[in-house]
Amino acid sequence: MSHDVVADGLSIIRNAKKASKNSVIIKRISNTLIEVLKIMKQKGAIKKYKINSKEKSIEVVFGDLFECRAIKPRFTVKKDQIEKYRRRYLPARSIGTMVISTNKGLITHEEAKEEQIGGCLIAYFY
């Protein structure tokens, strides 16, 4: 495993989904991973997640999720470059979400376009 907790967590979720599991427990957590899971829950990709602070793990129950990956290297994008990366990572215009780290926290690519701000690409899912 690498030191990138977000990439490791999303790989665990993707592998469990491909193995037809309904839920998975992620042993390594970070605040960034929790924020990504929060966005995934808002979009319906996961149904719920439960943080176990004693064991420092998260249990994730899947929803409508087909693919989730971390974006490596973490490209820094300006507000007018978001569309270029959306076309690269997402399958269609109305399908999927990219997570962008901005000075206002982690937001989706739609919110970044509305607020006219750029940031650093973290992950995508659909």
N, C-alpha and C positions, 0 to 999 in steps of 0.2 A: 504494500500500500504506500501511496505517496503521502506527502504532508498537506495535500489539498483536501480538506474535509468536505467541501461542497462537491467536488468531482467524485470522491469516494462514495458519499451518500447517494448521489444520483446514479452512480454505477450499480450500487447495491439495489436500489429501487428498480432500475431497468432490468437487471438480471433476474430479480424475483418475479417481476411482471412477465418476463419471457418464459419463466418456469411455471406459469399459471398459478402463482400464489395470490392470495387475497390481501395479505399484509406482510410486513417485514419489520425487523427490529434493527435499527442502526446504532452501533456501539459508540461511534465517535460523533460528537455534536459540536456545533459552533453557533454563534449568533447569526452569522450569515446564512448558514444552512436552515436555521429556524425561520428566517425571513423569506427564504426561497420557498419553503414548505407552506408558509402563510399565503404567499401569492398563488401557489399551486392549488391550495384549498379554495381560495376566492374564485378561481377559474374552473373549479370542478375536476381537476386532474387527480386530486386525492380527496377522499371523503373526510378523513379526520387524521390527526396525529396527536399522540399523547407523549408528553415529556416526562421521563422518570428521572428526577434529579438525584435520587439516591445512587442509582447504577450509572448515571450519566449516559442515558440512551433515549431513543425516540422510537415509538411504535407507529408505523404509518399504514393506514388502510387505503387501498387504491380505489380510484373512481374511474373516470373516462380518460385513461392515460395510454398512449401508444408509444411514445418516445420521450426521453428526457436525458439531456446531456449538459455537461459543463462546457463552456467555450474556452478553448485553449489555443493560442495564448489569449490572454484577456485584452482584447482590442479596446483602445480608447476611441470613442466615436463622437463626432460633432453632431449637432442637431440635424444637419442635412445629409449625413451619412447613414442614418438609421435605416432608411429604406433599402440601401444596398445590402446591408447585413441581414435584414429581414428576408430578402430574396434568397440569400445564400443559405440560411439555416432553416427557414420554415417552408412547408410544402406548398401552401397556397396563401392568397391574400387574407382570407378570413379565418384561417386555421392556424392555431398555435400562438405562443407567447414567448417573447424574449424578456429576460430579466436584466435590467440595467442598474448599475450602482451609480448614483448621482450624489450631489451634495445634499439632497433631500431624502436620502436613504435609498433602499431598493424599490424600484418601480418597474412597471411593465413598459414595453416599447410604445404602446398606445398613449400612455400617460406622458411619456417623455416627448412624444410628438406634439401633444396638446399643450404642454407647458413650455415647449421650445427650448429644451435643455438636452445636453449630451451627457456622456458618462462612460463607464467602463462596462463592457459586456461580461455577464457572469454565467448565464445559463439559458437554455431554451427547452420548451416542452410543448407537446401537442398530443 
